[in-house]
Amino acid sequence: MPQAAAALHSDVLNSAVLPLIYSRYGSYLLPLAFPEGSPTHPCYPTGHGTVGGACATVLKFFFNGAQKIRPLLNAAGRDIFEPSTDGLSLNPYGGADANTLDINGELNKLAWNVSTGHGIHAGIHFRSSTYWSILLGEQVALSILQDRAKSYNEPFSISIKKFDGTTATITNQ
């Protein structure tokens, strides 16, 4: 028996879904979203995660991440919504955190969703690969922002909240 199979819990090997997968696909291996199979590139870093982390970090540089979302929307006659249970309409969001949602949190969710929606749900990346790729993208963006800061004549110093909650400062002073 292969080493990996020996480490599986008996519930997995005795699962009712295994015969269904075998009857449909002719294999006990889990099906993938892509008919050609898993890509040949490595799982880490994920391209979408790295780009998502970098793009969110650059946006944090240009926008006040501490700005609350609800006042911005209310000023435009809008509010925060969430999908209905059937996914066909939007309902006003009534979560306890509705008044504390901010730009940083939404950008963090966006970076995560970009990578999750592509790599994890498609079965080609692990959750940990997405996490570390987002942090890699953040570091790349911070490095580029710091390099570019030296090209501006007007002195500035901008602090942004990183994905881990710590602060990074981009400055040309």
Protein Blocks (a to p, Z undefined) as FASTA:
>chain_A
ZZklmmpcfklmmpcklmmmmmmnopabdcdfblnbpcfbdfbdcfklmmmmmmmmmmmm
mpcfklcfklmmmmnopacddddfkopaccddfbfklmmgcfklmmmmmmmmmmmmmmmm
nopacfklmmmmmmmmmmmmmmmmmmmmmmpmbdcddddddfkopacdddfZZ
